Amino acid sequence: MVLAIALGILAGIAGFLPLVFGLHRVKHMTDSGNLGHMGVLMLCLLFSFVLMFAFAILCINVSRDAALPFVLSEAGALSVTAIAFGVTRLTRKS
């Protein structure tokens, strides 16, 4: 179960990386209207969800007993990573 939790944490962090990539791409885009920026962010959000569900399905197929701890730690790690990212960005600007 400890291995499932550790792998879930890594999967949660990996699920947040497309969102960071999307924010980085939007920051360096030329001004082409809101639809271009929104499209990049929505595609990165979709890819993040696909990545998270793929990891969860892979865990269910490999070890069904460890699926609940894996998915809970994955969601928790994604949330904690997003909060930490937001706080560090907010404190860096101040």
Secondary structure, DSSP 8 states (H G I E B T S, - for coil): -HHHHHHHHHHHHHHHHHHHHHHHHHHTS----HHHHHHHHHHHHHHHHHHHHHHHHHHHHH-GGGHHHHHHHHHHHHHHHHHHHHHHHHHHH-
